[in-house]
Amino acid sequence: MARKDSKSPTSKSDISQQFDKKSLDEVETDHFLSNGLFIPEKKSTPSTPIYLKANEKSNLSVCLENEVNLRNKNEFSEDSAQKEPTQIEKPWGYYAIIDQGPHYKVKKIVVYPGYRLSLQMHYHRNEYWLVVKGVALVTVGDQTFILDPNQSTYIPMQTFHRMENRGDELLEIIEVQNGNCISEEDIVRIEDDFNRSEII
């Protein structure tokens, strides 16, 4: 009887079996990422410090309460999507909410030349950043890199991140948030040029 070589090339049936083992979510995620729309950072990020983990429960409570208040104000209604996005002024620039619903929010973020957002993290949401105009200096975990127009990155929840505009023109980014709780309350600032508190 011929002995099967353990190092033989992978057959089509082996690939098919591996594919069948994947959940539908994994397959859809692989397809989504393979199209190059948003590329997650492969390198792992440092684990969340103990003092931040201790605050996660109270943060979730505030976050969920904020979500309920939004729904009570009908901010997730069809009518809200038809309104002109409201521009929210910040010391580094401004943002406008383009669309939102349960578990997601889409923003346009504009950063003035020479300004940067706080180094921050979120307990309950992931973010995707797509540069539309300008050049962004981005920090995600322990990585710092440049994003040009039409380039994007993925920020997993509980990962420190920041964007900075060192150019001479406005930096415009489309941000997509998704997670169990989408709220402006879900933010912890580690460093901030404007001495704002950890939680808005």
C-alpha positions, -999 to 999 in steps of 0.1 A, spaced: 0 0 0 14 34 -10 20 57 19 5 92 15 32 119 17 23 144 44 40 172 24 21 166 -8 5 196 -25 -30 206 -13 -57 191 -34 -89 208 -46 -109 187 -22 -87 198 7 -93 234 -2 -130 228 -5 -131 212 29 -113 241 45 -137 265 27 -167 246 40 -154 249 76 -155 287 74 -186 305 86 -205 327 62 -193 358 81 -157 348 76 -162 341 39 -179 375 35 -152 392 55 -125 376 34 -142 387 2 -147 422 15 -111 426 25 -97 409 -6 -113 437 -27 -89 461 -11 -116 484 3 -103 483 38 -71 465 48 -67 456 84 -33 460 100 -17 425 103 5 433 132 -10 427 166 -14 457 189 -5 459 226 -31 445 250 -54 470 267 -40 482 301 -57 470 333 -69 504 342 -88 507 309 -104 473 313 -117 484 347 -135 513 331 -151 492 303 -182 483 321 -192 518 332 -183 530 296 -208 505 282 -235 517 305 -231 553 294 -228 542 258 -260 521 258 -279 549 275 -268 573 248 -280 548 221 -314 546 237 -317 584 238 -308 586 201 -335 561 192 -361 580 213 -352 612 194 -358 592 161 -323 600 149 -323 566 132 -355 573 113 -357 575 75 -364 612 77 -330 618 94 -311 604 64 -328 630 42 -316 659 62 -284 679 54 -256 666 76 -249 689 105 -213 701 108 -199 695 143 -170 719 151 -139 706 169 -107 724 178 -88 704 152 -115 708 124 -150 694 121 -170 664 112 -205 657 98 -226 625 102 -235 613 67 -256 583 78 -262 562 109 -283 534 123 -282 506 149 -246 494 150 -231 517 124 -223 554 117 -207 571 87 -188 604 91 -169 629 70 -140 641 91 -120 673 81 -87 681 98 -71 715 94 -34 717 83 -11 713 113 -37 698 136 -43 663 149 -70 643 168 -63 630 203 -46 596 208 -78 576 217 -95 543 218 -131 529 218 -143 500 238 -173 490 217 -167 499 181 -143 493 152 -135 521 127 -125 522 90 -107 553 77 -107 561 39 -87 592 29 -105 613 3 -83 644 2 -49 653 16 -23 631 34 -29 615 68 -3 605 93 -20 576 111 -12 558 143 -29 524 149 -16 505 179 22 505 177 23 514 140 26 548 124 22 552 86 10 575 59 -23 573 40 -27 590 7 -60 596 -11 -79 564 -19 -60 545 8 -76 532 39 -70 514 72 -89 494 98 -89 502 136 -101 473 158 -120 482 190 -98 488 221 -68 498 199 -51 532 204 -53 554 173 -48 589 160 -48 609 127 -28 639 119 -26 665 91 10 676 85 2 689 50 -8 723 37 -43 714 26 -74 701 44 -74 664 53 -107 648 45 -115 613 57 -146 591 55 -150 571 87 -172 541 90 -179 529 126 -195 496 134 -200 477 167 -224 468 194 -227 504 206 -221 535 184 -218 565 206 -197 597 210 -195 588 247 -174 557 239 -140 574 238 -110 573 260 -83 599 253 -47 590 261 -31 622 248 -48 654 237 -34 687 224 -65 705 237 -65 692 273 -100 676 269 -111 650 294 -108 613 288 -145 608 280 -165 634 261 
